[in-house]
Amino acid sequence: MENIRPDSKILVEIVQTKMPFGKYKGTLISDIPISYLEWMHNKGFPPGKLGMMLATVYEIKINGLTDIIFKVKRAVRG
């Protein structure tokens, strides 16, 4: 099995990037509610990096791993 390492830069971007459109425009991607992420998952995440970041937050939240987001936010803020 291949040893896969997560890209920590993506997690930093997730806690710094704001949603560019829709109901949660201007909200940090990490702060988008799971209900909206579930809706987007069913509809299909947008293509590209934004979709990947939204899908990552969705996976983090549905698997009960939100502590990851809190730790990254804390580390980024100092």
N, CA, C and O atoms as a Maestro MAE file, in Angstrom:
{
 s_m_m2io_version
 :::
 2.0.0
}

f_m_ct {
 s_m_title
 :::
 protein
 m_atom[312] {
  # First column is atom index #
  i_m_mmod_type
  r_m_x_coord
  r_m_y_coord
  r_m_z_coord
  i_m_residue_number
  s_m_chain_name
  s_m_pdb_residue_name
  s_m_pdb_atom_name
  i_m_atomic_number
  :::
  1 25 0.842 -1.177 0.000 1 A "MET " " N  " 7
  2 3 0.000 0.000 0.000 1 A "MET " " CA " 6
  3 2 0.893 1.248 0.000 1 A "MET " " C  " 6
  4 15 1.907 1.310 0.694 1 A "MET " " O  " 8
  5 25 0.497 2.200 -0.770 2 A "GLU " " N  " 7
  6 3 1.237 3.454 -0.914 2 A "GLU " " CA " 6
  7 2 1.056 4.332 0.326 2 A "GLU " " C  " 6
  8 15 -0.052 4.450 0.850 2 A "GLU " " O  " 8
  9 25 2.136 4.943 0.789 3 A "ASN " " N  " 7
  10 3 2.076 5.840 1.941 3 A "ASN " " CA " 6
  11 2 1.657 7.217 1.450 3 A "ASN " " C  " 6
  12 15 2.445 7.927 0.825 3 A "ASN " " O  " 8
  13 25 0.413 7.594 1.735 4 A "ILE " " N  " 7
  14 3 -0.140 8.864 1.279 4 A "ILE " " CA " 6
  15 2 -0.096 9.869 2.425 4 A "ILE " " C  " 6
  16 15 -0.557 9.584 3.530 4 A "ILE " " O  " 8
  17 25 0.460 11.040 2.153 5 A "ARG " " N  " 7
  18 3 0.535 12.102 3.159 5 A "ARG " " CA " 6
  19 2 -0.381 13.235 2.747 5 A "ARG " " C  " 6
  20 15 -0.343 13.669 1.596 5 A "ARG " " O  " 8
  21 25 -1.208 13.724 3.667 6 A "PRO " " N  " 7
  22 3 -2.085 14.847 3.333 6 A "PRO " " CA " 6
  23 2 -1.273 16.114 3.085 6 A "PRO " " C  " 6
  24 15 -0.201 16.302 3.660 6 A "PRO " " O  " 8
  25 25 -1.789 16.964 2.237 7 A "ASP " " N  " 7
  26 3 -1.136 18.232 1.932 7 A "ASP " " CA " 6
  27 2 -1.646 19.278 2.916 7 A "ASP " " C  " 6
  28 15 -2.781 19.742 2.808 7 A "ASP " " O  " 8
  29 25 -0.807 19.641 3.867 8 A "SER " " N  " 7
  30 3 -1.233 20.584 4.908 8 A "SER " " CA " 6
  31 2 -1.553 21.954 4.340 8 A "SER " " C  " 6
  32 15 -2.309 22.709 4.951 8 A "SER " " O  " 8
  33 25 -0.995 22.293 3.183 9 A "LYS " " N  " 7
  34 3 -1.292 23.593 2.561 9 A "LYS " " CA " 6
  35 2 -2.780 23.695 2.215 9 A "LYS " " C  " 6
  36 15 -3.377 24.768 2.311 9 A "LYS " " O  " 8
  37 25 -3.359 22.587 1.818 10 A "ILE " " N  " 7
  38 3 -4.791 22.580 1.481 10 A "ILE " " CA " 6
  39 2 -5.614 22.891 2.730 10 A "ILE " " C  " 6
  40 15 -6.577 23.654 2.659 10 A "ILE " " O  " 8
  41 25 -5.248 22.310 3.864 11 A "LEU " " N  " 7
  42 3 -5.986 22.582 5.101 11 A "LEU " " CA " 6
  43 2 -5.874 24.052 5.488 11 A "LEU " " C  " 6
  44 15 -6.846 24.642 5.961 11 A "LEU " " O  " 8
  45 25 -4.711 24.643 5.293 12 A "VAL " " N  " 7
  46 3 -4.545 26.075 5.582 12 A "VAL " " CA " 6
  47 2 -5.431 26.894 4.652 12 A "VAL " " C  " 6
  48 15 -6.079 27.844 5.093 12 A "VAL " " O  " 8
  49 25 -5.467 26.539 3.380 13 A "GLU " " N  " 7
  50 3 -6.323 27.260 2.426 13 A "GLU " " CA " 6
  51 2 -7.798 27.126 2.794 13 A "GLU " " C  " 6
  52 15 -8.568 28.073 2.632 13 A "GLU " " O  " 8
  53 25 -8.190 25.965 3.283 14 A "ILE " " N  " 7
  54 3 -9.591 25.748 3.663 14 A "ILE " " CA " 6
  55 2 -10.024 26.697 4.782 14 A "ILE " " C  " 6
  56 15 -11.169 27.149 4.802 14 A "ILE " " O  " 8
  57 25 -9.118 27.000 5.709 15 A "VAL " " N  " 7
  58 3 -9.487 27.888 6.819 15 A "VAL " " CA " 6
  59 2 -9.260 29.363 6.489 15 A "VAL " " C  " 6
  60 15 -9.558 30.231 7.310 15 A "VAL " " O  " 8
  61 25 -8.734 29.655 5.294 16 A "GLN " " N  " 7
  62 3 -8.492 31.047 4.900 16 A "GLN " " CA " 6
  63 2 -9.316 31.495 3.697 16 A "GLN " " C  " 6
  64 15 -9.464 32.696 3.471 16 A "GLN " " O  " 8
  65 25 -9.850 30.563 2.928 17 A "THR " " N  " 7
  66 3 -10.563 30.889 1.692 17 A "THR " " CA " 6
  67 2 -12.052 31.040 1.958 17 A "THR " " C  " 6
  68 15 -12.656 30.239 2.673 17 A "THR " " O  " 8
  69 25 -12.635 32.080 1.371 18 A "LYS " " N  " 7
  70 3 -14.072 32.311 1.518 18 A "LYS " " CA " 6
  71 2 -14.816 31.769 0.309 18 A "LYS " " C  " 6
  72 15 -14.301 31.762 -0.809 18 A "LYS " " O  " 8
  73 25 -16.030 31.318 0.555 19 A "MET " " N  " 7
  74 3 -16.891 30.803 -0.504 19 A "MET " " CA " 6
  75 2 -17.192 31.951 -1.472 19 A "MET " " C  " 6
  76 15 -17.648 33.014 -1.051 19 A "MET " " O  " 8
  77 25 -16.937 31.737 -2.774 20 A "PRO " " N  " 7
  78 3 -17.095 32.842 -3.727 20 A "PRO " " CA " 6
  79 2 -18.514 33.061 -4.266 20 A "PRO " " C  " 6
  80 15 -18.764 34.050 -4.955 20 A "PRO " " O  " 8
  81 25 -19.437 32.156 -3.962 21 A "PHE " " N  " 7
  82 3 -20.786 32.294 -4.522 21 A "PHE " " CA " 6
  83 2 -21.801 31.572 -3.645 21 A "PHE " " C  " 6
  84 15 -21.446 30.860 -2.706 21 A "PHE " " O  " 8
  85 25 -23.067 31.775 -3.975 22 A "GLY " " N  " 7
  86 3 -24.144 31.022 -3.341 22 A "GLY " " CA " 6
  87 2 -24.588 31.537 -1.994 22 A "GLY " " C  " 6
  88 15 -24.232 32.639 -1.577 22 A "GLY " " O  " 8
  89 25 -25.363 30.728 -1.331 23 A "LYS " " N  " 7
  90 3 -25.973 31.067 -0.047 23 A "LYS " " CA " 6
  91 2 -24.931 31.459 0.999 23 A "LYS " " C  " 6
  92 15 -25.200 32.319 1.838 23 A "LYS " " O  " 8
  93 25 -23.772 30.857 0.963 24 A "TYR " " N  " 7
  94 3 -22.739 31.116 1.966 24 A "TYR " " CA " 6
  95 2 -21.562 31.917 1.396 24 A "TYR " " C  " 6
  96 15 -20.430 31.791 1.862 24 A "TYR " " O  " 8
  97 25 -21.845 32.733 0.390 25 A "LYS " " N  " 7
  98 3 -20.817 33.600 -0.190 25 A "LYS " " CA " 6
  99 2 -20.191 34.441 0.919 25 A "LYS " " C  " 6
  100 15 -20.902 35.054 1.715 25 A "LYS " " O  " 8
  101 25 -18.865 34.468 0.970 26 A "GLY " " N  " 7
  102 3 -18.153 35.242 1.982 26 A "GLY " " CA " 6
  103 2 -17.850 34.478 3.262 26 A "GLY " " C  " 6
  104 15 -17.123 34.977 4.120 26 A "GLY " " O  " 8
  105 25 -18.397 33.278 3.401 27 A "THR " " N  " 7
  106 3 -18.145 32.432 4.571 27 A "THR " " CA " 6
  107 2 -16.887 31.603 4.324 27 A "THR " " C  " 6
  108 15 -16.682 31.091 3.224 27 A "THR " " O  " 8
  109 25 -16.052 31.475 5.342 28 A "LEU " " N  " 7
  110 3 -14.886 30.612 5.196 28 A "LEU " " CA " 6
  111 2 -15.354 29.201 4.825 28 A "LEU " " C  " 6
  112 15 -16.346 28.705 5.359 28 A "LEU " " O  " 8
  113 25 -14.640 28.578 3.924 29 A "ILE " " N  " 7
  114 3 -15.021 27.232 3.484 29 A "ILE " " CA " 6
  115 2 -15.098 26.278 4.673 29 A "ILE " " C  " 6
  116 15 -15.960 25.400 4.713 29 A "ILE " " O  " 8
  117 25 -14.212 26.446 5.627 30 A "SER " " N  " 7
  118 3 -14.219 25.581 6.813 30 A "SER " " CA " 6
  119 2 -15.450 25.779 7.687 30 A "SER " " C  " 6
  120 15 -15.785 24.909 8.491 30 A "SER " " O  " 8
  121 25 -16.128 26.917 7.538 31 A "ASP " " N  " 7
  122 3 -17.286 27.232 8.384 31 A "ASP " " CA " 6
  123 2 -18.630 26.953 7.713 31 A "ASP " " C  " 6
  124 15 -19.679 27.209 8.305 31 A "ASP " " O  " 8
  125 25 -18.613 26.439 6.506 32 A "ILE " " N  " 7
  126 3 -19.872 26.137 5.818 32 A "ILE " " CA " 6
  127 2 -20.548 24.969 6.528 32 A "ILE " " C  " 6
  128 15 -19.905 23.955 6.801 32 A "ILE " " O  " 8
  129 25 -21.850 25.102 6.833 33 A "PRO " " N  " 7
  130 3 -22.558 24.033 7.559 33 A "PRO " " CA " 6
  131 2 -22.619 22.726 6.769 33 A "PRO " " C  " 6
  132 15 -22.656 22.716 5.539 33 A "PRO " " O  " 8
  133 25 -22.629 21.642 7.512 34 A "ILE " " N  " 7
  134 3 -22.667 20.311 6.902 34 A "ILE " " CA " 6
  135 2 -23.914 20.132 6.033 34 A "ILE " " C  " 6
  136 15 -23.864 19.437 5.018 34 A "ILE " " O  " 8
  137 25 -25.016 20.746 6.418 35 A "SER " " N  " 7
  138 3 -26.250 20.600 5.620 35 A "SER " " CA " 6
  139 2 -26.049 21.134 4.198 35 A "SER " " C  " 6
  140 15 -26.529 20.533 3.237 35 A "SER " " O  " 8
  141 25 -25.349 22.246 4.066 36 A "TYR " " N  " 7
  142 3 -25.074 22.810 2.739 36 A "TYR " " CA " 6
  143 2 -24.070 21.936 1.987 36 A "TYR " " C  " 6
  144 15 -24.203 21.722 0.782 36 A "TYR " " O  " 8
  145 25 -23.068 21.436 2.704 37 A "LEU " " N  " 7
  146 3 -22.087 20.554 2.071 37 A "LEU " " CA " 6
  147 2 -22.739 19.259 1.589 37 A "LEU " " C  " 6
  148 15 -22.372 18.733 0.538 37 A "LEU " " O  " 8
  149 25 -23.704 18.744 2.354 38 A "GLU " " N  " 7
  150 3 -24.436 17.544 1.932 38 A "GLU " " CA " 6
  151 2 -25.238 17.829 0.670 38 A "GLU " " C  " 6
  152 15 -25.289 17.007 -0.244 38 A "GLU " " O  " 8
  153 25 -25.862 18.999 0.629 39 A "TRP " " N  " 7
  154 3 -26.630 19.391 -0.555 39 A "TRP " " CA " 6
  155 2 -25.700 19.468 -1.766 39 A "TRP " " C  " 6
  156 15 -26.020 18.963 -2.842 39 A "TRP " " O  " 8
  157 25 -24.542 20.108 -1.572 40 A "MET " " N  " 7
  158 3 -23.589 20.225 -2.682 40 A "MET " " CA " 6
  159 2 -23.056 18.853 -3.095 40 A "MET " " C  " 6
  160 15 -22.847 18.596 -4.281 40 A "MET " " O  " 8
  161 25 -22.838 17.981 -2.124 41 A "HIS " " N  " 7
  162 3 -22.360 16.628 -2.427 41 A "HIS " " CA " 6
  163 2 -23.363 15.908 -3.322 41 A "HIS " " C  " 6
  164 15 -22.981 15.260 -4.297 41 A "HIS " " O  " 8
  165 25 -24.638 16.022 -2.990 42 A "ASN " " N  " 7
  166 3 -25.685 15.375 -3.785 42 A "ASN " " CA " 6
  167 2 -25.824 16.012 -5.166 42 A "ASN " " C  " 6
  168 15 -26.107 15.322 -6.145 42 A "ASN " " O  " 8
  169 25 -25.625 17.321 -5.241 43 A "LYS " " N  " 7
  170 3 -25.731 18.052 -6.504 43 A "LYS " " CA " 6
  171 2 -24.480 17.867 -7.349 43 A "LYS " " C  " 6
  172 15 -24.537 17.828 -8.578 43 A "LYS " " O  " 8
  173 25 -23.346 17.754 -6.661 44 A "GLY " " N  " 7
  174 3 -22.046 17.656 -7.327 44 A "GLY " " CA " 6
  175 2 -21.217 18.887 -7.001 44 A "GLY " " C  " 6
  176 15 -21.625 20.014 -7.281 44 A "GLY " " O  " 8
  177 25 -20.060 18.668 -6.413 45 A "PHE " " N  " 7
  178 3 -19.185 19.784 -6.088 45 A "PHE " " CA " 6
  179 2 -18.699 20.437 -7.378 45 A "PHE " " C  " 6
  180 15 -18.572 19.765 -8.401 45 A "PHE " " O  " 8
  181 25 -18.428 21.730 -7.337 46 A "PRO " " N  " 7
  182 3 -17.919 22.387 -8.542 46 A "PRO " " CA " 6
  183 2 -16.556 21.813 -8.933 46 A "PRO " " C  " 6
  184 15 -15.860 21.235 -8.098 46 A "PRO " " O  " 8
  185 25 -16.183 21.970 -10.182 47 A "PRO " " N  " 7
  186 3 -14.887 21.442 -10.614 47 A "PRO " " CA " 6
  187 2 -13.729 22.265 -10.044 47 A "PRO " " C  " 6
  188 15 -13.917 23.384 -9.567 47 A "PRO " " O  " 8
  189 25 -12.553 21.695 -10.105 48 A "GLY " " N  " 7
  190 3 -11.344 22.412 -9.736 48 A "GLY " " CA " 6
  191 2 -11.043 22.414 -8.255 48 A "GLY " " C  " 6
  192 15 -11.558 21.604 -7.484 48 A "GLY " " O  " 8
  193 25 -10.191 23.353 -7.889 49 A "LYS " " N  " 7
  194 3 -9.683 23.428 -6.525 49 A "LYS " " CA " 6
  195 2 -10.791 23.711 -5.513 49 A "LYS " " C  " 6
  196 15 -10.791 23.142 -4.422 49 A "LYS " " O  " 8
  197 25 -11.741 24.591 -5.868 50 A "LEU " " N  " 7
  198 3 -12.838 24.897 -4.957 50 A "LEU " " CA " 6
  199 2 -13.627 23.639 -4.628 50 A "LEU " " C  " 6
  200 15 -13.935 23.383 -3.464 50 A "LEU " " O  " 8
  201 25 -13.949 22.866 -5.629 51 A "GLY " " N  " 7
  202 3 -14.679 21.622 -5.410 51 A "GLY " " CA " 6
  203 2 -13.916 20.657 -4.528 51 A "GLY " " C  " 6
  204 15 -14.499 19.992 -3.673 51 A "GLY " " O  " 8
  205 25 -12.598 20.579 -4.739 52 A "MET " " N  " 7
  206 3 -11.762 19.701 -3.930 52 A "MET " " CA " 6
  207 2 -11.762 20.168 -2.468 52 A "MET " " C  " 6
  208 15 -11.838 19.349 -1.552 52 A "MET " " O  " 8
  209 25 -11.677 21.490 -2.256 53 A "MET " " N  " 7
  210 3 -11.685 22.000 -0.881 53 A "MET " " CA " 6
  211 2 -13.031 21.750 -0.206 53 A "MET " " C  " 6
  212 15 -13.077 21.365 0.962 53 A "MET " " O  " 8
  213 25 -14.116 21.966 -0.928 54 A "LEU " " N  " 7
  214 3 -15.452 21.706 -0.374 54 A "LEU " " CA " 6
  215 2 -15.626 20.220 -0.057 54 A "LEU " " C  " 6
  216 15 -16.162 19.866 0.994 54 A "LEU " " O  " 8
  217 25 -15.179 19.365 -0.950 55 A "ALA " " N  " 7
  218 3 -15.275 17.918 -0.727 55 A "ALA " " CA " 6
  219 2 -14.437 17.498 0.479 55 A "ALA " " C  " 6
  220 15 -14.830 16.604 1.229 55 A "ALA " " O  " 8
  221 25 -13.292 18.136 0.663 56 A "THR " " N  " 7
  222 3 -12.428 17.826 1.804 56 A "THR " " CA " 6
  223 2 -13.115 18.199 3.112 56 A "THR " " C  " 6
  224 15 -13.107 17.419 4.065 56 A "THR " " O  " 8
  225 25 -13.708 19.389 3.159 57 A "VAL " " N  " 7
  226 3 -14.421 19.815 4.371 57 A "VAL " " CA " 6
  227 2 -15.613 18.895 4.623 57 A "VAL " " C  " 6
  228 15 -15.893 18.538 5.767 57 A "VAL " " O  " 8
  229 25 -16.306 18.517 3.570 58 A "TYR " " N  " 7
  230 3 -17.432 17.584 3.697 58 A "TYR " " CA " 6
  231 2 -16.961 16.281 4.345 58 A "TYR " " C  " 6
  232 15 -17.585 15.806 5.293 58 A "TYR " " O  " 8
  233 25 -15.884 15.708 3.852 59 A "GLU " " N  " 7
  234 3 -15.368 14.443 4.396 59 A "GLU " " CA " 6
  235 2 -14.917 14.607 5.849 59 A "GLU " " C  " 6
  236 15 -15.157 13.732 6.681 59 A "GLU " " O  " 8
  237 25 -14.271 15.717 6.144 60 A "ILE " " N  " 7
  238 3 -13.834 15.975 7.513 60 A "ILE " " CA " 6
  239 2 -15.036 16.022 8.446 60 A "ILE " " C  " 6
  240 15 -15.027 15.409 9.514 60 A "ILE " " O  " 8
  241 25 -16.068 16.752 8.038 61 A "LYS " " N  " 7
  242 3 -17.230 16.945 8.914 61 A "LYS " " CA " 6
  243 2 -18.080 15.684 9.047 61 A "LYS " " C  " 6
  244 15 -18.530 15.368 10.148 61 A "LYS " " O  " 8
  245 25 -18.311 14.957 7.955 62 A "ILE " " N  " 7
  246 3 -19.166 13.765 8.088 62 A "ILE " " CA " 6
  247 2 -18.481 12.643 8.855 62 A "ILE " " C  " 6
  248 15 -19.145 11.743 9.369 62 A "ILE " " O  " 8
  249 25 -17.167 12.695 8.933 63 A "ASN " " N  " 7
  250 3 -16.423 11.682 9.673 63 A "ASN " " CA " 6
  251 2 -16.073 12.116 11.093 63 A "ASN " " C  " 6
  252 15 -15.298 11.447 11.777 63 A "ASN " " O  " 8
  253 25 -16.642 13.235 11.535 64 A "GLY " " N  " 7
  254 3 -16.457 13.682 12.908 64 A "GLY " " CA " 6
  255 2 -15.039 14.143 13.222 64 A "GLY " " C  " 6
  256 15 -14.570 13.998 14.350 64 A "GLY " " O  " 8
  257 25 -14.360 14.694 12.227 65 A "LEU " " N  " 7
  258 3 -12.965 15.093 12.409 65 A "LEU " " CA " 6
  259 2 -12.792 16.618 12.439 65 A "LEU " " C  " 6
  260 15 -11.751 17.135 12.036 65 A "LEU " " O  " 8
  261 25 -13.803 17.323 12.912 66 A "THR " " N  " 7
  262 3 -13.744 18.789 12.903 66 A "THR " " CA " 6
  263 2 -12.629 19.345 13.778 66 A "THR " " C  " 6
  264 15 -12.250 20.506 13.619 66 A "THR " " O  " 8
  265 25 -12.097 18.547 14.694 67 A "ASP " " N  " 7
  266 3 -10.956 19.006 15.493 67 A "ASP " " CA " 6
  267 2 -9.778 19.376 14.599 67 A "ASP " " C  " 6
  268 15 -8.989 20.256 14.943 67 A "ASP " " O  " 8
  269 25 -9.656 18.715 13.464 68 A "ILE " " N  " 7
  270 3 -8.592 19.046 12.513 68 A "ILE " " CA " 6
  271 2 -8.715 20.502 12.093 68 A "ILE " " C  " 6
  272 15 -7.728 21.238 12.073 68 A "ILE " " O  " 8
  273 25 -9.928 20.913 11.758 69 A "ILE " " N  " 7
  274 3 -10.167 22.292 11.324 69 A "ILE " " CA " 6
  275 2 -9.831 23.266 12.448 69 A "ILE " " C  " 6
  276 15 -9.181 24.285 12.212 69 A "ILE " " O  " 8
  277 25 -10.269 22.961 13.669 70 A "PHE " " N  " 7
  278 3 -9.992 23.855 14.801 70 A "PHE " " CA " 6
  279 2 -8.484 23.983 15.058 70 A "PHE " " C  " 6
  280 15 -7.995 25.075 15.346 70 A "PHE " " O  " 8
  281 25 -7.758 22.879 14.953 71 A "LYS " " N  " 7
  282 3 -6.306 22.918 15.174 71 A "LYS " " CA " 6
  283 2 -5.597 23.720 14.087 71 A "LYS " " C  " 6
  284 15 -4.662 24.466 14.381 71 A "LYS " " O  " 8
  285 25 -6.026 23.577 12.855 72 A "VAL " " N  " 7
  286 3 -5.409 24.336 11.773 72 A "VAL " " CA " 6
  287 2 -5.718 25.823 11.936 72 A "VAL " " C  " 6
  288 15 -4.837 26.662 11.745 72 A "VAL " " O  " 8
  289 25 -6.957 26.156 12.288 73 A "LYS " " N  " 7
  290 3 -7.310 27.561 12.517 73 A "LYS " " CA " 6
  291 2 -6.440 28.158 13.622 73 A "LYS " " C  " 6
  292 15 -5.922 29.266 13.488 73 A "LYS " " O  " 8
  293 25 -6.289 27.417 14.700 74 A "ARG " " N  " 7
  294 3 -5.479 27.882 15.837 74 A "ARG " " CA " 6
  295 2 -4.024 28.100 15.404 74 A "ARG " " C  " 6
  296 15 -3.411 29.104 15.767 74 A "ARG " " O  " 8
  297 25 -3.484 27.176 14.642 75 A "ALA " " N  " 7
  298 3 -2.096 27.272 14.184 75 A "ALA " " CA " 6
  299 2 -1.893 28.452 13.228 75 A "ALA " " C  " 6
  300 15 -0.872 29.138 13.281 75 A "ALA " " O  " 8
  301 25 -2.867 28.673 12.366 76 A "VAL " " N  " 7
  302 3 -2.757 29.774 11.392 76 A "VAL " " CA " 6
  303 2 -2.863 31.129 12.078 76 A "VAL " " C  " 6
  304 15 -2.187 32.083 11.693 76 A "VAL " " O  " 8
  305 25 -3.705 31.208 13.085 77 A "ARG " " N  " 7
  306 3 -3.907 32.487 13.787 77 A "ARG " " CA " 6
  307 2 -2.792 32.806 14.763 77 A "ARG " " C  " 6
  308 15 -2.720 33.921 15.280 77 A "ARG " " O  " 8
  309 25 -1.927 31.847 15.020 78 A "GLY " " N  " 7
  310 3 -0.776 32.142 15.852 78 A "GLY " " CA " 6
  311 2 -0.805 31.446 17.140 78 A "GLY " " C  " 6
  312 15 0.111 31.604 17.948 78 A "GLY " " O  " 8
  :::
 }
 m_bond[311] {
  # First column is bond index #
  i_m_from
  i_m_to
  i_m_order
  :::
  1 1 2 1
  2 2 3 1
  3 3 4 2
  4 3 5 1
  5 5 6 1
  6 6 7 1
  7 7 8 2
  8 7 9 1
  9 9 10 1
  10 10 11 1
  11 11 12 2
  12 11 13 1
  13 13 14 1
  14 14 15 1
  15 15 16 2
  16 15 17 1
  17 17 18 1
  18 18 19 1
  19 19 20 2
  20 19 21 1
  21 21 22 1
  22 22 23 1
  23 23 24 2
  24 23 25 1
  25 25 26 1
  26 26 27 1
  27 27 28 2
  28 27 29 1
  29 29 30 1
  30 30 31 1
  31 31 32 2
  32 31 33 1
  33 33 34 1
  34 34 35 1
  35 35 36 2
  36 35 37 1
  37 37 38 1
  38 38 39 1
  39 39 40 2
  40 39 41 1
  41 41 42 1
  42 42 43 1
  43 43 44 2
  44 43 45 1
  45 45 46 1
  46 46 47 1
  47 47 48 2
  48 47 49 1
  49 49 50 1
  50 50 51 1
  51 51 52 2
  52 51 53 1
  53 53 54 1
  54 54 55 1
  55 55 56 2
  56 55 57 1
  57 57 58 1
  58 58 59 1
  59 59 60 2
  60 59 61 1
  61 61 62 1
  62 62 63 1
  63 63 64 2
  64 63 65 1
  65 65 66 1
  66 66 67 1
  67 67 68 2
  68 67 69 1
  69 69 70 1
  70 70 71 1
  71 71 72 2
  72 71 73 1
  73 73 74 1
  74 74 75 1
  75 75 76 2
  76 75 77 1
  77 77 78 1
  78 78 79 1
  79 79 80 2
  80 79 81 1
  81 81 82 1
  82 82 83 1
  83 83 84 2
  84 83 85 1
  85 85 86 1
  86 86 87 1
  87 87 88 2
  88 87 89 1
  89 89 90 1
  90 90 91 1
  91 91 92 2
  92 91 93 1
  93 93 94 1
  94 94 95 1
  95 95 96 2
  96 95 97 1
  97 97 98 1
  98 98 99 1
  99 99 100 2
  100 99 101 1
  101 101 102 1
  102 102 103 1
  103 103 104 2
  104 103 105 1
  105 105 106 1
  106 106 107 1
  107 107 108 2
  108 107 109 1
  109 109 110 1
  110 110 111 1
  111 111 112 2
  112 111 113 1
  113 113 114 1
  114 114 115 1
  115 115 116 2
  116 115 117 1
  117 117 118 1
  118 118 119 1
  119 119 120 2
  120 119 121 1
  121 121 122 1
  122 122 123 1
  123 123 124 2
  124 123 125 1
  125 125 126 1
  126 126 127 1
  127 127 128 2
  128 127 129 1
  129 129 130 1
  130 130 131 1
  131 131 132 2
  132 131 133 1
  133 133 134 1
  134 134 135 1
  135 135 136 2
  136 135 137 1
  137 137 138 1
  138 138 139 1
  139 139 140 2
  140 139 141 1
  141 141 142 1
  142 142 143 1
  143 143 144 2
  144 143 145 1
  145 145 146 1
  146 146 147 1
  147 147 148 2
  148 147 149 1
  149 149 150 1
  150 150 151 1
  151 151 152 2
  152 151 153 1
  153 153 154 1
  154 154 155 1
  155 155 156 2
  156 155 157 1
  157 157 158 1
  158 158 159 1
  159 159 160 2
  160 159 161 1
  161 161 162 1
  162 162 163 1
  163 163 164 2
  164 163 165 1
  165 165 166 1
  166 166 167 1
  167 167 168 2
  168 167 169 1
  169 169 170 1
  170 170 171 1
  171 171 172 2
  172 171 173 1
  173 173 174 1
  174 174 175 1
  175 175 176 2
  176 175 177 1
  177 177 178 1
  178 178 179 1
  179 179 180 2
  180 179 181 1
  181 181 182 1
  182 182 183 1
  183 183 184 2
  184 183 185 1
  185 185 186 1
  186 186 187 1
  187 187 188 2
  188 187 189 1
  189 189 190 1
  190 190 191 1
  191 191 192 2
  192 191 193 1
  193 193 194 1
  194 194 195 1
  195 195 196 2
  196 195 197 1
  197 197 198 1
  198 198 199 1
  199 199 200 2
  200 199 201 1
  201 201 202 1
  202 202 203 1
  203 203 204 2
  204 203 205 1
  205 205 206 1
  206 206 207 1
  207 207 208 2
  208 207 209 1
  209 209 210 1
  210 210 211 1
  211 211 212 2
  212 211 213 1
  213 213 214 1
  214 214 215 1
  215 215 216 2
  216 215 217 1
  217 217 218 1
  218 218 219 1
  219 219 220 2
  220 219 221 1
  221 221 222 1
  222 222 223 1
  223 223 224 2
  224 223 225 1
  225 225 226 1
  226 226 227 1
  227 227 228 2
  228 227 229 1
  229 229 230 1
  230 230 231 1
  231 231 232 2
  232 231 233 1
  233 233 234 1
  234 234 235 1
  235 235 236 2
  236 235 237 1
  237 237 238 1
  238 238 239 1
  239 239 240 2
  240 239 241 1
  241 241 242 1
  242 242 243 1
  243 243 244 2
  244 243 245 1
  245 245 246 1
  246 246 247 1
  247 247 248 2
  248 247 249 1
  249 249 250 1
  250 250 251 1
  251 251 252 2
  252 251 253 1
  253 253 254 1
  254 254 255 1
  255 255 256 2
  256 255 257 1
  257 257 258 1
  258 258 259 1
  259 259 260 2
  260 259 261 1
  261 261 262 1
  262 262 263 1
  263 263 264 2
  264 263 265 1
  265 265 266 1
  266 266 267 1
  267 267 268 2
  268 267 269 1
  269 269 270 1
  270 270 271 1
  271 271 272 2
  272 271 273 1
  273 273 274 1
  274 274 275 1
  275 275 276 2
  276 275 277 1
  277 277 278 1
  278 278 279 1
  279 279 280 2
  280 279 281 1
  281 281 282 1
  282 282 283 1
  283 283 284 2
  284 283 285 1
  285 285 286 1
  286 286 287 1
  287 287 288 2
  288 287 289 1
  289 289 290 1
  290 290 291 1
  291 291 292 2
  292 291 293 1
  293 293 294 1
  294 294 295 1
  295 295 296 2
  296 295 297 1
  297 297 298 1
  298 298 299 1
  299 299 300 2
  300 299 301 1
  301 301 302 1
  302 302 303 1
  303 303 304 2
  304 303 305 1
  305 305 306 1
  306 306 307 1
  307 307 308 2
  308 307 309 1
  309 309 310 1
  310 310 311 1
  311 311 312 2
  :::
 }
}
